[in-house]
Amino acid sequence: MILLLILAVAQAPDTIRLGPGLHPGPLVLERPTVVLGDRGAVLRGAGAGTVLTIRAAGSIVRGLRIEGSGRDPDHYDAGVLVAADSVVLEDLVIRDVLFGVYLRQVRGATLRRLDIAGPPGLSESQMGDGITFYYSRDVVAEGNRIAHVRDGMYFSYSDSVRVTDNRVSQVRFGLHYMFSHQNRFDRNVFTDNAAGAVIMNSRGVTVTDNVFAWNAGSRSYGLVLQQATEPVVTGNVLVGNGIGVFFDNVIRGTFTDNVVAGNWLGFQLFTNSEETRLTGNAVVGNTFDASGGRTEGAYRLCVNGRGNYWDAATVDGYDLGGDGVLDAPHAATSPLAALALNRDALRLFLNSPAARVLAWAERTFPVFAVGGVTDACPLAEPPRPAMLANLPPAPAGHAGGSGGQHAAGGAALALGVAALIAGRRRRP
């Protein structure tokens, strides 16, 4: 093992160029340094500790393959540990590590075009996260690719971080926020995960123009909002998940102009939320559109005469006045959804003739007290977020949004999303 220790003597950055081939690590930067890797340059650790440690503000590392960290979670063994401000990491390939990049009490870093992947096939307890933000702020993470780790990006007490144009797949949670405020993520694509993004105990997170699609399993989630205060979620596409959006204790949330399509359940709405607005969304081709939510002041589905577009409402609904709003309110919650959420065995029968008759009878003569939500001003036309064009195809064998009801959800999803992309008018 070779330890290269650069002592802090002068302010001007040094430059290290690593040529093609293997360079043994670890490498520790103690003074401002620019590390440039030629094509084929590999910095390889010895399987213990962190491969590259940056303790000098203003350092830049570009164009390397970094691999071979230790596996000690107590010491956060990583491909790269950043413990200094204003560091730039660009065009790195990071493999065979516990944590990909770990930022510890950092301000003003940039992480751009990193390709991070852990070894596939490990259990969750054996994995670290792709990028960890710990007590860090004013960071930009853009254009990165992350797969086969625990969480794609994990935020702990980290504020004012911008996450843009990243792709995260085959992880537990694509993004995971804990006690992290005033963050923003936009134009990212999260596919084939247990959950696209999870926002917990955080305030003022803005979620714009992302794709949460094909997250695997009937209990998978597109987006989880749990104990979230004033989140703003707009222009996103949530397609083919077990549950599209999970709302639990969401305070003054805004969820507008999104597409929620082809999920087993579109919205799971807990009644402990307050003053959370859901308007202008397109809800298309879900096995069930919504469950729960009926508490005074918890959710508002009609604001200033604008509700949501529900393809189920257009079956019997009309806009005779031509004002873009259907003439009758729409009850979004099905009694079968609440039953099936707690009884998986019932899902096999949800597309049976008996279930369809029961659903029709409940709409015609309601008898179940399901505690559901009603949209008083459902829209006649759906919104068409630009991110629909970025919807990737479903992975082979995907069943995330079907919940055992592939025939029920798949055909409606294909027709509904295709209509939205093409901009065709959906008429009753």
Beta strands, then each sheet from edge to edge (+ up, - down):
strand 1: 4-6
strand 2: 14-18
strand 3: 21-24
strand 4: 27-29
strand 5: 33-37
strand 6: 41-44
strand 7: 52-54
strand 8: 60-62
strand 9: 65-67
strand 10: 78-82
strand 11: 88-90
strand 12: 93-95
strand 13: 99-104
strand 14: 110-112
strand 15: 115-117
strand 16: 131-134
strand 17: 137-142
strand 18: 145-147
strand 19: 151-156
strand 20: 159-164
strand 21: 167-169
strand 22: 173-178
strand 23: 184-186
strand 24: 189-191
strand 25: 195-203
strand 26: 206-208
strand 27: 211-213
strand 28: 221-229
strand 29: 232-234
strand 30: 237-239
strand 31: 243-251
strand 32: 254-256
strand 33: 259-261
strand 34: 265-269
strand 35: 276-279
strand 36: 282-284
strand 37: 288-292
strand 38: 299-300
strand 39: 309-310
strand 40: 330-331
strand 41: 374-375
sheet 1: 1+ 4+ 7+ 10+ 13+ 16+ 19+ 22+ 25+ 28+ 31+ 34+ 37+
sheet 2: 2+ 5+ 8+ 11+ 14+ 17+ 20+ 23+ 26+ 29+ 32+ 35+ 38+
sheet 3: 3+ 6+ 9+ 12+ 15+ 18+ 21+ 24+ 27+ 30+ 33+ 36+ 39+
sheet 4: 40+ 41-
end
